[in-house]
Amino acid sequence: MKKSISLSQENIDISAYGSWQGQGVALWWLGQAGFLICSGNLKILVDAYLSDALAEKYRGQMFPHIRMMAPPLSMESLDDIDFCISSHAHSDHLDPGLLPVLSRVSPACRFIVPEAALSTALERGVPGDRLIGMDAGSFLSLGDNAEIRAVPAAHEELLLDDGGRHFFLGYILELGDFRIYHPGDCIPYDGLDQWLENRNIDLALMPVNGRREDLSSRGIAGNFSLEEAYQIVLDHDITYLIPHHYGMFDFNTLSREKLDEFIQVRNTGQRVHPAETGVMYNLIRI
């Protein structure tokens, strides 16, 4: 485990993100797979779900998608976001309730989505002149000594459109001296290790709600188990892990008790930091 990195936690509410001027990278969890990341002057959203779009869509159905947690901040307050990154077109990652609001209140924000999801992003209110498509293997400069690299994701399979473009992506964010991996929604697949090899990732933001046949058979694809996510961290000498994608929908979550038990049984030390709202995670060099 690399010793030149520190990941600290402070009880600093996400409403303070706009005034953050600290060192390294600051992150706040938005719930589900969403994060707000600050690095230098950059403010980045990843897979943010802040509306009730899914509750409206599935009202009265078998899985009503009622929130177990409220959004940690209002969409209207996000008036200075530079990039909004989505890993795929599912509404809890490419939020149809958030996108038109963010487009309006953050007029300089640019939106990064898989090329296979460009038409969906347009339909959900992203202005075409601010929309950027990526596919596995591509990279893009974000300015301010930052760039993003796209890697394939399997949710629960590697799915391509008619043009051979991946519907599901993960991203490696290179923010100054730091590298952060967010796989989107993903399970282990042949070839993932090659995409992560020698990337010197400092922090992995991993979905750990797992997968179940009864959900998969109804079109609700799953994610890594906690054990699988932690194994990737070990295999690639990733310094820290923030597990997430729980606590949003009661039919598809992981209990905090099971997560805490895993940390204790596996004796993960300070390597695993469960995602919590009301907490700022600060990644710095020491």
C-alpha positions in Angstrom: 0.0 0.0 0.0 1.4 3.4 -1.1 2.3 5.6 1.9 2.5 9.0 0.2 -1.3 9.5 0.1 -3.8 10.3 2.8 -7.6 10.1 2.7 -9.2 12.0 5.6 -12.8 12.5 6.5 -14.3 15.7 8.0 -17.9 16.5 8.9 -18.2 19.3 6.3 -21.5 19.5 4.6 -21.6 19.5 0.8 -23.2 23.0 0.8 -19.6 24.2 1.5 -18.2 22.8 -1.7 -18.3 26.2 -3.5 -15.9 27.8 -1.0 -13.5 24.9 -0.7 -9.9 26.0 -1.3 -8.0 23.1 0.3 -5.2 20.9 -1.0 -5.5 17.8 -3.1 -9.0 16.6 -4.1 -12.2 17.0 -2.1 -15.1 14.6 -2.6 -18.7 14.5 -1.3 -21.1 11.6 -1.9 -24.4 12.4 -3.4 -26.1 9.1 -2.8 -26.2 6.0 -5.1 -23.2 6.3 -7.4 -23.0 10.1 -7.4 -20.1 12.2 -6.3 -19.2 15.9 -6.4 -15.4 16.3 -6.8 -13.4 19.5 -6.4 -9.8 19.7 -7.6 -8.1 23.1 -8.0 -10.7 25.3 -9.7 -12.6 22.4 -11.2 -15.9 21.3 -9.9 -17.1 18.0 -11.3 -20.3 15.9 -10.9 -20.1 12.1 -11.5 -23.2 10.0 -11.9 -25.3 12.4 -9.9 -29.0 11.4 -9.2 -30.7 14.3 -7.4 -34.2 14.2 -8.6 -37.2 11.9 -8.1 -37.4 10.9 -11.7 -37.3 7.2 -11.0 -40.1 7.4 -8.4 -42.2 9.2 -10.9 -41.4 6.7 -13.6 -42.1 3.6 -11.5 -45.0 4.8 -9.3 -47.3 1.9 -8.5 -45.1 -0.8 -10.0 -43.3 -3.7 -8.3 -40.2 -1.6 -7.6 -41.4 1.9 -7.0 -37.9 3.4 -6.6 -38.8 5.5 -3.6 -35.8 7.3 -2.1 -34.4 6.1 1.2 -32.3 9.2 1.5 -33.0 12.8 0.5 -30.7 14.6 -2.0 -27.9 16.2 0.1 -28.3 19.5 -1.8 -30.7 21.2 -4.1 -30.2 21.1 -7.9 -30.6 24.8 -8.1 -27.5 25.4 -5.9 -25.2 23.8 -8.4 -24.5 27.0 -10.3 -20.7 26.6 -10.8 -20.2 23.1 -12.1 -17.6 22.6 -14.8 -18.3 19.1 -15.9 -21.1 16.6 -15.4 -20.0 13.1 -16.2 -22.4 10.1 -16.7 -21.3 6.5 -17.0 -24.4 5.4 -18.8 -28.0 6.3 -19.6 -29.8 4.7 -16.7 -31.7 7.5 -15.0 -29.9 7.2 -11.6 -26.7 8.1 -13.6 -28.0 10.3 -16.4 -30.7 12.0 -14.4 -33.6 13.4 -16.5 -34.7 15.6 -13.6 -31.2 17.1 -13.0 -29.9 17.7 -16.5 -32.2 20.5 -17.6 -31.8 22.3 -14.3 -28.0 22.0 -14.3 -27.9 23.1 -17.9 -29.7 26.3 -16.9 -28.0 27.2 -13.6 -24.5 26.2 -14.7 -24.3 27.7 -18.1 -20.6 26.8 -18.5 -21.0 23.2 -17.6 -20.1 20.6 -20.1 -21.6 17.1 -20.1 -19.6 14.0 -20.7 -21.5 10.8 -21.6 -20.8 7.6 -23.6 -21.1 8.2 -27.3 -23.8 5.5 -27.3 -25.9 7.7 -25.0 -25.6 11.0 -26.9 -29.1 10.9 -28.2 -30.5 10.1 -24.8 -28.7 13.0 -23.2 -30.1 15.4 -25.8 -33.6 14.1 -25.2 -33.1 14.8 -21.5 -32.2 18.4 -21.9 -28.5 18.7 -22.4 -27.6 21.4 -25.0 -25.9 19.8 -28.0 -23.1 22.4 -28.0 -22.1 21.4 -24.5 -22.3 17.7 -24.9 -19.2 15.5 -25.3 -19.2 11.8 -26.1 -16.6 9.3 -25.1 -16.0 5.6 -25.8 -13.7 3.0 -24.2 -10.1 3.9 -24.8 -10.6 7.6 -25.4 -9.3 10.4 -23.2 -10.1 14.1 -22.8 -8.4 17.1 -21.3 -10.5 18.8 -18.6 -8.1 21.7 -18.3 -6.4 22.8 -15.1 -4.0 19.8 -15.2 -6.8 17.3 -15.4 -8.0 14.7 -17.8 -10.5 11.8 -18.0 -10.0 8.3 -19.6 -12.9 6.0 -20.4 -12.8 2.3 -19.8 -15.4 -0.4 -20.5 -17.9 -1.3 -17.9 -20.1 -4.5 -17.7 -23.5 -3.9 -16.2 -23.9 -7.0 -16.0 -22.5 -7.4 -19.5 -20.3 -5.5 -22.0 -23.0 -4.2 -24.2 -22.3 -2.4 -27.5 -24.5 -0.4 -29.9 -24.7 -1.0 -33.6 -21.6 1.1 -34.1 -19.5 -1.0 -31.7 -19.6 1.7 -29.0 -20.0 0.8 -25.3 -23.3 1.6 -23.6 -21.6 1.4 -20.2 -18.3 3.1 -19.3 -16.1 3.6 -16.3 -13.7 6.5 -15.9 -10.3 7.2 -14.6 -10.0 10.8 -13.5 -6.4 12.2 -13.5 -6.6 15.3 -11.3 -3.2 16.8 -10.8 -1.2 14.2 -9.1 -4.2 12.0 -8.2 -5.9 9.2 -10.1 -9.5 8.3 -9.2 -11.4 5.3 -10.7 -15.1 5.3 -11.0 -16.4 2.2 -12.8 -19.9 3.4 -13.2 -22.1 0.3 -12.8 -20.0 -2.7 -13.3 -19.2 -6.3 -12.4 -15.9 -8.2 -12.9 -15.2 -9.1 -16.6 -12.4 -10.6 -18.7 -10.1 -7.7 -19.6 -10.8 -5.3 -16.7 -7.5 -6.0 -15.1 -5.7 -4.9 -18.3 -7.6 -1.6 -18.4 -6.5 -0.9 -14.8 -3.0 -2.3 -15.0 -0.2 0.2 -14.3 -2.7 3.1 -13.8 -1.4 3.9 -10.3 -4.9 4.6 -9.0 -5.1 6.3 -5.7 -8.8 6.0 -5.0 -11.5 3.7 -6.3 -15.2 4.7 -6.0 -16.8 1.3 -6.3 -20.5 0.3 -6.4 -21.0 -2.6 -4.0 -24.7 -3.4 -3.9 -24.0 -6.8 -5.6 -26.4 -8.6 -8.0 -29.3 -11.0 -7.7 -30.9 -13.2 -10.2 -34.5 -12.1 -9.3 -33.5 -8.5 -10.1 -31.5 -9.3 -13.2 -34.3 -11.3 -14.6 -36.5 -8.2 -14.3 -34.0 -5.9 -16.0 -32.4 -4.5 -12.9 -28.7 -5.2 -13.5 -26.3 -5.4 -10.6 -22.8 -4.5 -9.5 -19.7 -5.7 -7.8 -20.1 -7.5 -4.5 -18.1 -5.9 -1.7 -15.6 -8.8 -1.8 -15.1 -8.3 -5.6 -14.6 -4.6 -5.3 -12.1 -5.0 -2.5 -10.2 -7.7 -4.5 -9.7 -5.2 -7.4 -8.3 -2.7 -4.9 -5.9 -5.3 -3.6 -5.0 -6.7 -7.1 -4.1 -3.2 -8.4 -2.6 -1.7 -5.2 -5.2 1.0 -5.1 -4.6 2.9 -2.0 -8.2 3.7 -0.9 -11.7 2.5 -1.5 -14.9 4.3 -1.0 -17.7 1.8 -1.5 -21.1 3.2 -2.6 -24.4 2.5 -4.5 -26.4 1.6 -1.4 -29.0 3.3 0.8 -31.1 4.7 -2.1 -33.6 2.0 -3.1 -34.7 -0.6 -0.6 -35.0 -3.4 -3.1 -31.4 -3.0 -4.3 -29.0 -2.0 -1.6 -26.4 -3.2 0.9 -26.8 -2.7 4.6 -24.3 -0.5 6.4 -24.1 -3.3 9.1 -22.8 -5.8 6.5 -20.3 -3.2 5.2 -19.0 -2.5 8.7 -18.8 -6.2 9.4 -16.8 -6.8 6.2 -14.3 -4.0 7.2 -13.9 -5.6 10.6 -13.6 -9.2 9.5 -11.2 -8.4 6.6 -9.2 -6.0 8.8 -9.0 -3.4 6.1 -7.5 -0.8 8.4 -7.8 2.7 7.0 -8.1 1.5 3.4 -11.9 1.4 3.2 -14.0 4.5 3.8 -17.8 3.9 3.5 -19.7 6.5 1.6 -21.6 8.9 3.9 -23.4 12.1 3.3 -22.4 15.1 5.3 -18.8 14.1 5.0 -16.0 15.6 3.0 -13.3 13.1 1.8 -10.0 14.8 1.3 -7.3 13.1 -0.8 -3.8 14.7 -0.3 -0.1 13.9 -0.7 1.8 13.6 2.5 
